[in-house]
Amino acid sequence: MMDALYSIFRQHPVVSTDTRNLPQGCIFFALKGASFDGNAFAAQALENGAAVAVIDDPKYRIDDRYFLVPDVMEALQQLATHHRMQFDIPVIAIGGSNGKTTTKELVSSVLSSHYPCHFTKGNLNNHIGVPLTLLSMPLGTEVAVIEMGTNQPGDVELLCRIARPTHGLLTNIGKEHLEGFGSLAGVKKAEGELYQYLARHSGCVFLNMSEKYLPAMARRNKLRIEYRESAVLNPNNGSIEVQLLRDMPFVEAAFLSDEGPRVEVRTHLFGRHNFNNIMTAIALGIYFKVPAGTIKSALEAYQPSNNRSQVISMGSNTVLLDAYNANPSSMEPALKSLQAMSAKYKIAILGDMLELGENSEKEHAAILRLASKMGLDQIVLVGKEFGKTPYQRYGALHFPDNMAAKAWLDAQQLERALILVKGSRGVRLEKVLSPES
């Protein structure tokens, strides 16, 4: 069956799972959701331009344009693996609690500057997104970078079985998705599935030796490339070293090229937490023999976007916009970045950190206490979880949603202020800055 489906895919090498986005001549996979059955949309997909509809309910099969499989989701994933196995190339998996997407973007920028590189677009990092990423990989690709997300045990193992990575890295371990993992130990176990997969399949781990937890977690991974932060660059230490020159207002770093000269990089990313992401991109660039000058150019050209680590000028005010995601482990460095920068007036606008389960109230209170010690001029909290904290005690403001916070911000007469905007995706905190009323 898979050979037959792959033969169809070679004739129609574009895949869609959404009737609202059907490129002409694509293959439509009729996935099921919690409240819908994709089989029921197969006929519509064919009418709207799809060449083939992959279904798993025989009652919807009308003619030969319907390809019947036992399970559409499994068929999508198996087809993706089949396509991936046509490539004898490095496939690099990127996981971790925080910074996955930024690291993926930086690594991809560096590798794309020297090789035909295919990488995860946007945030397509789950059991549907990873197959779609693999199926869009064009012939001629020489290296692939695949982001892998997780919110429950077993997710990363499944994604590894689909993508078959040859190399991999974890950015860090932090307090993410505690609703699904239960504890930090649960996070370690779930993210560690990447290390375990690579150990079993003789894969190579890129290991940030400066990151807490990771060296111990990777103790069984014999094939590894180590990199670390170093105050003084030494070419003979047995690992790749990167020096942090400054982290505010933007990260600047230095490394040694293979030829020996010191190379300095000035990026458009703020905060010490982004240094680790930049260091990872440098390490992979060096390992894959990207010329040092090319690594420098790629990192200096990278502009953060999509509400991640963006620095935005609004009149005389500066906004640190990092509202794509948030958990306790990413809130802390964002607040420290705000604290470290100079400004006449500093405001932290913090949105709820979602999916923390029974730890939510405790973790939100801890972030409020941390923020209160940083000498900020105003703390603004948004969402029902922060509403459960004793915010009045700390002189913080609280608003139920982003529009209420926006109304407050619009009413302020701010000059030369520095404003951090940080919250989980579901809070949509970037709307606080939106020009629309």
C-alpha positions in Angstrom: 0.0 0.0 0.0 2.8 2.5 0.9 4.5 1.9 -2.4 1.3 2.7 -4.2 0.7 5.8 -2.2 4.2 7.0 -2.7 3.9 6.5 -6.4 0.8 8.8 -6.3 2.8 11.2 -4.2 5.6 11.4 -6.7 3.0 12.4 -9.3 1.3 14.9 -6.9 4.1 16.0 -4.5 2.0 18.5 -2.5 0.0 17.4 0.5 -2.8 19.2 2.4 -4.9 18.4 5.4 -7.1 21.5 5.2 -9.8 22.1 2.7 -9.2 25.8 3.1 -5.7 25.4 1.7 -5.8 23.1 -1.3 -3.1 23.7 -3.9 -4.2 22.5 -7.3 -3.4 18.8 -7.9 -2.5 18.1 -4.2 -3.2 15.0 -2.2 -5.8 15.7 0.5 -5.4 13.6 3.7 -8.8 13.4 5.4 -7.7 13.6 9.1 -10.1 13.3 11.9 -10.4 15.8 14.8 -12.1 16.0 18.1 -15.2 17.5 16.5 -14.9 16.6 12.7 -14.3 13.7 10.4 -12.1 14.6 7.5 -13.6 11.8 5.4 -16.8 13.9 5.1 -14.8 16.7 3.4 -13.0 14.4 0.9 -15.5 15.1 -2.0 -15.3 18.8 -1.4 -11.5 18.7 -1.5 -11.6 16.9 -4.8 -14.1 19.4 -6.2 -11.9 22.3 -5.1 -8.7 21.1 -6.8 -7.2 18.1 -5.0 -6.2 15.2 -7.3 -6.5 12.5 -4.7 -8.2 12.1 -1.3 -6.8 9.7 1.2 -9.6 8.4 3.4 -10.1 5.6 5.9 -13.9 5.2 5.8 -15.0 3.1 2.8 -18.5 4.5 2.6 -17.0 7.8 1.3 -15.1 6.1 -1.6 -16.9 7.0 -4.8 -14.3 6.5 -7.5 -10.6 5.9 -8.0 -9.6 9.4 -6.8 -10.2 8.2 -3.3 -7.3 6.2 -1.8 -8.5 4.0 1.0 -6.2 3.3 4.0 -6.7 1.7 7.4 -5.9 5.0 9.2 -5.3 8.4 7.5 -3.1 9.7 10.3 -0.8 6.7 10.2 -0.7 6.8 6.4 0.4 10.4 6.5 3.1 9.6 9.0 4.3 6.5 7.1 4.4 8.3 3.8 6.5 11.1 5.4 8.9 8.5 6.7 9.0 6.7 3.3 9.9 10.0 1.6 12.5 10.9 4.3 14.2 7.6 3.7 14.8 8.5 0.0 17.5 11.0 1.4 20.8 9.9 2.7 21.5 13.2 4.4 21.9 14.6 8.0 18.5 15.1 9.5 18.9 17.3 12.7 16.1 17.1 15.3 15.7 20.1 17.6 13.8 19.7 20.9 13.8 21.3 24.3 11.7 23.4 26.7 12.5 26.9 25.4 14.0 28.5 22.4 13.4 25.6 20.0 11.9 27.7 17.2 14.5 30.5 17.5 17.3 27.9 17.5 15.8 26.1 14.5 15.6 29.4 12.7 19.2 30.3 13.5 20.6 26.9 12.7 18.7 26.9 9.4 19.9 30.3 8.5 23.5 29.2 9.0 23.2 25.9 7.2 21.1 27.4 4.4 23.8 29.9 3.7 26.1 27.0 2.6 23.9 24.0 1.7 20.5 23.3 0.2 18.7 23.1 3.6 15.1 22.1 4.3 13.7 23.1 7.7 10.5 23.3 9.7 8.4 26.3 8.6 6.7 28.2 11.4 5.8 26.0 14.3 4.9 22.7 12.5 6.5 20.6 15.1 3.9 18.0 16.1 2.6 14.6 14.9 1.0 16.4 11.9 3.4 19.2 11.3 6.6 17.0 11.2 5.1 14.7 8.5 4.1 17.8 6.5 7.6 19.2 6.8 9.2 16.0 5.6 6.8 15.7 2.7 7.7 19.1 1.5 11.4 18.3 1.4 12.6 18.8 -2.2 15.0 16.6 -4.1 18.5 18.0 -3.8 18.2 18.8 -0.1 21.5 18.2 1.6 20.6 18.8 5.2 17.3 18.9 7.1 16.4 20.7 10.4 13.3 19.3 12.0 11.8 21.0 15.1 10.1 18.6 17.5 7.6 19.7 20.1 6.0 17.8 23.0 3.3 18.2 25.6 3.0 14.6 26.8 5.3 11.5 27.2 5.9 9.6 24.0 5.5 12.6 21.6 9.2 12.9 20.8 9.7 9.2 20.4 6.9 9.2 17.8 8.4 12.1 16.0 11.8 10.4 15.9 10.3 7.3 14.5 8.7 9.4 11.7 11.7 11.7 11.0 14.5 9.2 11.7 17.0 11.9 12.8 20.7 11.3 12.4 21.7 14.2 14.7 19.8 16.0 17.4 19.9 18.6 20.2 17.9 19.8 23.1 18.0 23.5 23.8 17.4 23.2 27.5 15.1 21.7 30.2 12.6 23.9 31.9 9.1 24.1 33.4 7.0 23.5 30.3 3.6 21.8 29.9 3.5 20.7 33.5 -0.1 19.8 33.0 1.0 16.9 30.8 4.4 16.1 32.4 3.6 16.6 36.1 7.0 17.8 37.1 10.5 18.8 36.0 11.5 15.1 36.1 8.6 14.4 33.7 9.9 17.1 31.4 13.4 15.5 31.4 12.1 12.1 30.7 9.9 13.3 27.8 12.5 15.6 26.1 15.2 12.9 26.8 13.4 10.6 24.4 15.4 12.3 21.6 18.7 11.4 23.3 17.5 7.8 23.8 16.5 7.5 20.1 19.9 8.8 19.0 21.7 6.5 21.3 19.8 3.5 20.0 20.4 4.4 16.4 24.0 5.5 16.6 23.0 9.2 16.1 25.1 12.2 17.0 24.1 14.6 19.9 25.0 18.2 19.9 25.5 18.9 23.6 25.5 22.3 25.2 27.8 21.6 28.2 26.9 25.0 29.8 23.2 24.1 30.0 21.9 22.6 33.3 20.7 19.0 33.2 21.7 18.2 29.6 25.2 16.7 30.2 23.8 14.2 32.8 20.8 13.4 30.5 23.2 12.6 27.6 25.6 10.3 29.5 24.7 7.3 27.4 25.2 9.2 24.1 28.7 8.2 23.1 28.6 10.0 19.7 28.5 13.7 20.7 29.7 17.1 19.7 30.2 19.3 22.8 30.0 23.0 22.9 30.1 25.5 25.7 30.4 29.1 26.8 33.9 30.2 27.6 35.3 33.4 29.0 38.5 32.9 27.0 38.5 31.1 23.7 40.9 28.1 23.6 41.3 26.1 20.4 42.6 23.0 22.1 39.9 22.3 24.7 38.2 19.4 22.8 34.9 21.2 22.4 33.6 24.1 20.5 33.8 27.3 22.5 31.8 30.5 22.1 32.4 33.7 24.1 29.6 36.1 25.2 30.7 39.6 24.6 27.5 41.3 25.6 23.8 40.5 25.8 22.2 44.0 25.8 20.8 45.6 23.9 21.7 42.8 21.4 23.7 39.7 21.8 27.3 39.8 20.6 29.5 36.7 20.6 32.9 35.5 19.4 34.3 32.2 18.2 37.4 30.8 16.6 37.4 29.8 13.0 39.1 26.7 11.7 41.8 28.9 10.4 42.3 30.4 13.9 41.2 34.0 13.6 38.7 35.2 16.1 35.3 36.0 14.6 32.9 38.4 16.3 29.1 38.3 15.6 26.6 41.1 16.3 23.0 39.9 16.2 19.5 41.4 16.4 18.5 39.2 19.3 18.3 40.5 22.9 19.0 38.8 26.2 21.4 36.2 27.6 18.9 33.4 26.9 19.3 34.0 23.2 23.1 33.6 23.5 22.6 29.9 24.0 20.5 29.7 20.8 23.2 31.7 18.9 26.0 29.5 20.4 24.1 26.4 19.2 23.9 27.8 15.6 27.6 28.6 15.7 28.5 25.1 16.9 26.5 23.4 14.2 27.9 25.7 11.6 31.4 24.8 12.6 30.7 21.1 12.7 29.1 21.1 9.3 32.1 23.1 7.9 30.3 26.3 7.1 32.9 29.0 6.6 33.3 31.2 9.6 32.6 34.4 7.6 29.4 32.8 6.3 28.3 31.8 9.8 28.9 35.5 10.9 26.9 36.9 7.9 24.0 34.5 8.4 23.6 35.3 12.1 24.0 39.0 11.6 21.4 39.0 8.9 18.8 37.1 10.9 15.9 39.3 12.0 13.5 37.8 14.7 9.9 37.8 13.8 6.5 36.2 14.7 6.4 37.7 18.2 9.6 36.0 19.2 12.5 38.1 20.7 11.5 41.1 18.7 12.7 44.6 19.5 10.2 47.2 18.3 10.5 50.9 18.3 7.2 52.8 19.0 8.0 56.5 19.0 10.5 57.1 21.7 9.5 53.8 23.4 11.1 50.4 22.9 9.1 47.1 23.2 10.7 43.7 23.9 8.0 41.5 22.2 8.3 37.8 23.1 4.7 36.8 23.2 4.7 33.6 21.2 5.0 31.3 24.2 5.8 31.5 27.9 6.5 29.2 30.9 8.3 29.8 34.2 11.7 29.0 32.6 11.4 31.5 29.8 9.7 34.2 31.9 12.7 34.5 34.2 15.3 35.3 31.5 12.9 37.7 29.8 12.4 39.6 33.0 16.2 39.6 33.6 16.7 41.1 30.2 14.3 43.9 31.0 16.1 44.5 34.3 19.5 44.6 32.6 18.6 47.2 30.0 18.7 51.0 30.6 15.6 53.0 30.3 13.8 56.0 31.9 10.7 53.9 32.7 10.3 50.1 32.7 7.1 48.2 32.3 6.5 44.4 32.3 3.3 43.3 30.7 3.0 39.6 31.5 0.3 37.2 30.3 -0.7 33.9 31.7 1.6 30.9 31.4 -0.8 28.1 30.2 -0.7 24.3 30.6 0.9 24.3 34.0 -1.8 22.2 35.6 -1.8 22.0 39.4 1.4 24.0 39.5 -0.1 27.0 37.9 -1.0 29.1 40.9 2.3 28.6 42.6 4.3 29.3 39.4 2.4 32.5 38.6 2.9 33.7 42.1 6.6 33.0 41.9 7.0 35.0 38.7 5.1 37.9 40.3 7.5 37.8 43.3 10.5 37.7 41.0 9.3 40.7 38.9 8.5 42.7 42.1 12.2 42.5 43.1 13.5 44.0 39.8 12.9 47.6 40.4 10.4 48.0 37.6 8.2 51.0 37.4 5.0 49.0 36.6 4.0 45.4 36.4 0.9 44.6 34.4 -0.6 41.1 34.6 -3.1 39.7 32.1 -5.3 36.6 32.4 -7.2 34.6 34.9 -4.2 32.7 36.2 -2.3 35.9 37.2 -5.6 37.1 38.6 -5.3 34.4 41.3 -2.1 35.9 42.6 -1.9 38.5 45.4 -1.0 41.2 42.8 -2.3 44.1 44.8 0.3 43.4 47.5 3.0 44.0 45.0 1.4 47.1 43.4 0.8 45.3 40.1 -2.1 45.9 37.9 -4.3 43.1 36.6 -6.5 42.9 33.5 -8.7 40.0 32.5 -7.6 39.9 28.9 -5.4 41.5 26.3 -7.9 44.1 25.1 -8.3 45.5 28.6 -4.6 45.7 28.9 -4.4 47.4 25.6 -6.9 50.0 26.7 -4.7 50.8 29.7 -1.5 51.0 27.7 -3.2 53.2 25.0 -4.2 55.7 27.8 -0.6 56.1 29.1 1.5 59.0 28.0 4.8 57.1 27.8 8.1 58.6 26.8 11.4 56.7 26.5 9.9 53.7 28.2 11.1 50.1 27.9 8.2 47.6 27.8 8.4 43.8 28.0 5.5 42.0 26.5 5.6 38.2 27.4 2.9 35.6 27.6 1.6 32.3 26.3 0.3 32.0 22.8 -3.3 31.6 23.9 -3.3 35.0 25.6 -2.4 36.7 22.3 -0.5 39.5 24.1 0.8 41.0 20.9 -2.7 42.5 20.5 -1.8 44.9 23.3 0.5 46.7 20.8 -2.0 46.5 17.9 -2.9 49.9 16.3 -6.6 48.8 15.9 -9.1 49.8 18.6 
